[in-house]
């Protein structure tokens, strides 16, 4: 249990930092001043860029032999899940009083 504590703390810290980064990104595009369609497009662009970066990092690690193909696929999925949570939290911070949820209900 003790050996897992630092990883958990590091994950929590990383999530806080990533949420703050997403908030900065959303505020830089003035997300609160955009129409709902423009908001969706801005969030989609941020998400697409984030996923592309995740893919690049995982592919580079795989090319260097640090990850197997299967592990790279799992890492990609895990990073995307965590970053989607951070992006959703950032949207709730950047758009106070508005509940923005990029995930369709029931999926």
Kinemage of the C-alpha trace (Angstrom):
@kinemage 1
@onewidth
@group {chain A} dominant
@subgroup {mainchain}
@vectorlist {calphas} color= white
{ca unk a 1} P 0.000 0.000 0.000
{ca unk a 2} L 2.774 2.449 0.817
{ca unk a 3} L 4.397 1.889 -2.573
{ca unk a 4} L 1.132 2.858 -4.292
{ca unk a 5} L 0.729 6.122 -2.389
{ca unk a 6} L 3.292 8.172 -4.368
{ca unk a 7} L 1.765 7.059 -7.693
{ca unk a 8} L -1.688 8.054 -6.453
{ca unk a 9} L -0.418 11.426 -5.258
{ca unk a 10} L 1.430 11.952 -8.539
{ca unk a 11} L -1.753 11.135 -10.470
{ca unk a 12} L -3.786 13.542 -8.339
{ca unk a 13} L -1.192 16.287 -8.804
{ca unk a 14} L -1.024 15.616 -12.530
{ca unk a 15} L -4.821 15.812 -12.797
{ca unk a 16} L -4.851 19.149 -10.960
{ca unk a 17} L -2.129 20.525 -13.229
{ca unk a 18} L -3.868 19.261 -16.369
{ca unk a 19} L -7.212 20.687 -15.256
{ca unk a 20} L -5.505 24.055 -14.692
{ca unk a 21} L -3.904 23.824 -18.141
{ca unk a 22} L -7.284 23.109 -19.734
{ca unk a 23} L -8.845 26.036 -17.822
{ca unk a 24} L -6.112 28.306 -19.197
{ca unk a 25} L -6.731 27.002 -22.715
{ca unk a 26} L -10.491 27.525 -22.407
{ca unk a 27} L -10.057 31.017 -21.026
{ca unk a 28} L -7.602 31.908 -23.791
{ca unk a 29} L -10.308 31.234 -26.398
{ca unk a 30} L -12.769 33.230 -24.251
{ca unk a 31} L -15.036 30.189 -23.955
{ca unk a 32} L -17.621 32.134 -21.944
{ca unk a 33} L -18.178 34.582 -24.813
{ca unk a 34} L -18.742 31.916 -27.468
{ca unk a 35} L -22.025 30.558 -28.784
{ca unk a 36} L -22.822 26.930 -27.905
{ca unk a 37} L -21.687 25.814 -31.378
{ca unk a 38} L -18.443 27.780 -31.104
{ca unk a 39} L -17.879 26.322 -27.629
{ca unk a 40} L -18.316 22.808 -28.964
{ca unk a 41} L -15.896 23.513 -31.798
{ca unk a 42} L -13.323 25.012 -29.423
{ca unk a 43} L -13.572 22.064 -27.023
{ca unk a 44} L -13.379 19.624 -29.931
{ca unk a 45} L -10.202 21.329 -31.170
{ca unk a 46} L -8.594 21.221 -27.732
{ca unk a 47} L -9.549 17.561 -27.343
{ca unk a 48} L -8.306 16.639 -30.837
{ca unk a 49} L -4.950 18.345 -30.174
{ca unk a 50} L -4.676 16.637 -26.784
{ca unk a 51} L -5.393 13.196 -28.276
{ca unk a 52} L -2.845 13.793 -31.043
{ca unk a 53} L -0.240 14.631 -28.396
{ca unk a 54} L -1.090 11.479 -26.411
{ca unk a 55} L -0.731 9.403 -29.580
{ca unk a 56} L 2.663 10.974 -30.371
{ca unk a 57} L 3.987 10.320 -26.867
{ca unk a 58} L 2.791 6.698 -26.819
{ca unk a 59} L 4.131 6.038 -30.331
{ca unk a 60} L 7.510 7.513 -29.387
{ca unk a 61} L 7.697 5.366 -26.252
{ca unk a 62} L 6.711 2.305 -28.282
{ca unk a 63} L 9.330 3.106 -30.957
{ca unk a 64} L 12.024 3.369 -28.270
{ca unk a 65} L 10.975 0.005 -26.895
{ca unk a 66} L 9.602 1.421 -23.631
{ca unk a 67} L 6.076 0.150 -24.368
{ca unk a 68} L 4.783 -2.900 -26.178
{ca unk a 69} L 2.030 -2.390 -28.748
{ca unk a 70} L -0.604 -3.658 -26.302
{ca unk a 71} L 0.701 -1.531 -23.447
{ca unk a 72} L 0.783 1.527 -25.718
{ca unk a 73} L -2.888 0.983 -26.608
{ca unk a 74} L -3.799 0.608 -22.922
{ca unk a 75} L -1.745 3.674 -21.963
{ca unk a 76} L -3.422 5.734 -24.683
{ca unk a 77} L -6.880 4.736 -23.430
{ca unk a 78} L -5.972 5.424 -19.790
{ca unk a 79} L -4.492 8.839 -20.568
{ca unk a 80} L -7.550 9.772 -22.619
{ca unk a 81} L -9.932 8.784 -19.816
{ca unk a 82} L -7.996 10.805 -17.251
{ca unk a 83} L -7.695 13.806 -19.552
{ca unk a 84} L -11.398 13.705 -20.382
{ca unk a 85} L -12.130 13.940 -16.658
{ca unk a 86} L -9.715 16.883 -16.384
{ca unk a 87} L -11.300 18.601 -19.404
{ca unk a 88} L -14.787 18.168 -17.970
{ca unk a 89} L -13.629 19.645 -14.641
{ca unk a 90} L -11.997 22.536 -16.508
{ca unk a 91} L -15.219 23.243 -18.395
{ca unk a 92} L -17.135 23.397 -15.135
{ca unk a 93} L -14.555 25.863 -13.776
{ca unk a 94} L -14.317 27.976 -16.943
{ca unk a 95} L -18.093 28.160 -17.358
{ca unk a 96} L -19.378 28.836 -13.830
{ca unk a 97} L -23.110 28.445 -13.451
{ca unk a 98} L -23.284 26.348 -16.612
{ca unk a 99} L -23.146 22.574 -16.685
{ca unk a 100} L -21.178 21.618 -19.798
{ca unk a 101} L -20.783 17.900 -20.335
{ca unk a 102} L -18.997 16.806 -23.524
{ca unk a 103} L -20.097 13.189 -23.081
{ca unk a 104} L -23.541 12.171 -24.345
{ca unk a 105} L -25.800 10.813 -21.624
{ca unk a 106} L -26.271 7.053 -21.530
{ca unk a 107} L -22.986 6.174 -23.225
